[in-house]
Amino acid sequence: MQPSNNNYPLLWALLGLLFAAICIVALYKTWPMLFPKAAHTASVDPACDLRANGCTTQLNGGGSVTFSIQPRDIPVVKPLAL
């Protein structure tokens, strides 16, 4: 028995729909990891100079965050430590 050529377009259409459904489910499941929601926001201190020293800013709900970089002179070829 030889398979008829009439079934191939239907088979490809079903495989295409299955692939599209798998892609949509994968995107739906990974969306929170790809685009996480911010838990807290803080205002930017315009007087902050990370080359001079670390900067501390106050959070809206209380608490503070300090951010600094090493090395301070920001060399072109070396990796930064944040």
Order of alpha helices (4+ residues) and beta strands (2+ residues): alpha-beta-beta
